[in-house]
């Protein structure tokens, strides 16, 4: 039963079915109906200027928390944004990090140039977007920068998850293109999943620390821990 439950939780959400949320919605349905009737009665009694013109059930939300402040993404985005604020580089460029997390944090206090294979619609003055496939060998940076971030991005290159071509070596070209973007003496803020080296298709790669250290980082970078 445990394996069946795990399989349902893993494979149904990508198909648009969330078993956990469906369960909570059914659990909360009686409360939803009771609250709706109570509110309608109050509105009629008080002649409220706010009529109910439609329903938009959000039944499972009453069992949720106010947000997520414990995930590694949450703390990573805050940490790296703070480091960039303290460093005050001449120019900062980001490759593929979360726009609604890290990029938004940095855009509060400085301009940030963002590269991503997916399109982005933004009117935020401090976010300057360029659509590009960073795993393409033909990538040519328009300029170099003294400050570059790539947070939980390179592990996705070449798996096709975001519309990119399937390519087993795409992460190597992505790593090379990051180096092209960074000027001598510049700083790269980098993160990726670590553990026994593997691919969890089509979510991401997981990198072994010795592989990252010896094959990717040491040949070109001085590694500093945040």
N, C-alpha and C positions, 0 to 999 in steps of 0.2 A: 504493500500500500504506500509506503514511504517513497519508493521509486516512482510509482505512478503519479503521486502528488507532485513530486519534483518535476517530472516530465510535463505535467499540465501547466505548472507555473512558469516553465521555461519556454514552451513552444506555443502556447495559446496566445499570450500577449502580442507577439509579432503578427498574429493573424487578426488582431483587433479584439480579442476576447481576454478579459482580465478576470480569472476566477475569484481572486480575493476581493476585488471591488464588487463583483456581482453578488458575492455572499453578503458583504456589508450593506449593499443596496437593498437586498431582500430583508435583511435584519432590521434596517431602519425604515422600511416602508410603512409600518403602522404608525410610527412617530411622525413621519412626513404627512400622512393623511390627517392625523389628529391635529397637528400644527396648522395645516391648511384650513381646516374647518374652524379652528379657534380664531385664526387671523381674520377670516371672512366675517365671522360674527362681530369681532371688535370693530372692523372697518364700517360695517353697517350701523353699529350702535353709535359710533362717534362721528359719522358722516365725514370720514377721512378724505382729504383731497388726493389720495393715492389709490386709485382703483387697481384691482388685479386684472390685467388685460391678457396675460399669458402665463403659462407655467414652464419652468425650466428646472426640473428636479436635479438636485445635487445631493442625493441622499447619503452617499458614503462619506461626505466631507465631515460630518459630525463626529466621526471616529478617527479622523486624521489629526496630526499635530499642526502647530502653527507654521511649521517650516522645517527645513533640514539644516541644522547647524553643527552636525557631528561628522559629516562625510569628509573623506580626504579631499574631494574637489573643493568643498567650501573652505577648508583651512589652507589648501594649496593656493587658491586664487587670492585670498587675503594676504598670505605671506609674500608671494612674489610681487603683488602690487605694492606692498609696503617697501620691499627691497628696491624696486624701481623708483619709487618716490624718494627714497633716501639717496640713491645713486645719482639721480637727476641727470640722466644721459642726454646727449645732444639730440638724439632721435631714437624712438623705440618702434620696433617692428615685431609683429606677432604672426605666427603661422598656426592656424587651425585651432587655437584655444577657444574656450567657451565664450561666446559673445555676451550672453546674459549673465556671465559670472566675471571671469578675469578681465576681459576686454572692457566691460562696463566699469569695473573698479578703476582701471587705469585712465579711462576716458574722463573720469571725474576731475582729474588734476592735470592732465597733459594730453596732447595729441598722440594717437597711436595709429600706425599703418597696419592693416590686417590683410593677410593672404589666406585664401581658402578656395577649395575646388568647387564648393557650393556657392550659389548666388546669395547676396545679402542686400536687403533693402534697408537703408538707414539714412536718416536725416540728421543724425547727431553730428554736430560740427567737428568734434574731436576724433571721430572714427573715419579713417580714410581707407576704403576697401578696394582690393584688387583681386579679381577672380583668376586663379591660376592653379594648375596641377603641379604641386611641388615635387612630385615623383617623376616628372618628365625630364629626360636627359637633356632636352633642348631648352630647359628653363634658363633664362638669362635675367638676373636681377637688374631692375632699373637703376639701382644704386646700392651701396652698402650702408651698414648701420653699425653704431657702436654698442647697441643693446638689442637683443633678440630673444624672444620667448617662443617655446614650442611645448605646450603642456598637454600631455595625454593626447597626442596627435599621431606621432610617427608609427605607433602600433597598428593604425588602421590602414596605412598605405598598402595598396595592392590587393586588398581583399574584396573590393567591389562594393563595400557597404554603402559608400557615399557617392556611387555613380562612377568611380574611378575604374580603369581597366584592371582586371585580375592579373597580377604580376608578382611572383614570389620574391623578386629582388627589389621591389619598389622602395622598400624602406632604406636600402643602401643608397639609391639615387636621391631619396629625400634627405638623408643625412648629408650627402655631398652638397646638395643645394642649400641647406642651412649654412654650411661652411662658406659657400659663395656669397651669401647675404651678409656675413659678418666680417667687418674690417679687422685687420691685425690689432690685437690688444682689446678687442670688444668682449662683451659678456653674453653668454648664452644661458638662459634660464630654461632648464629642460626637465621633463618628467615623463615617465612611462611605466606601465605595469611591470613588476619584477617578480621572479619566482622561477620554478623549473621551466626551462625554455620550451615554448609550445605555441600553437595557434589554436584559439577557440573560435572556430569559424561560425558565422562571419563577423564576429564581434571585434576581435583584436588579437594581436600577438602578445605574448608575455616573454620578457627578456631575462635571461640569467645575468646576475650581476657581473661575473667574470667576463662574459661575452661583451657586455656594455663597456666595461672598464678597459679590457685589453684590446678589443677589436675596433671599437668605435671611438672611445674617448681619448685614451692615452696617446695615440699617434698624433693628435692635433690640439688637444686641450689640456689645460691645467685644471684638474677637477677640484671644486670647492663645494662642501656641503652647506646647505642653507641652515 
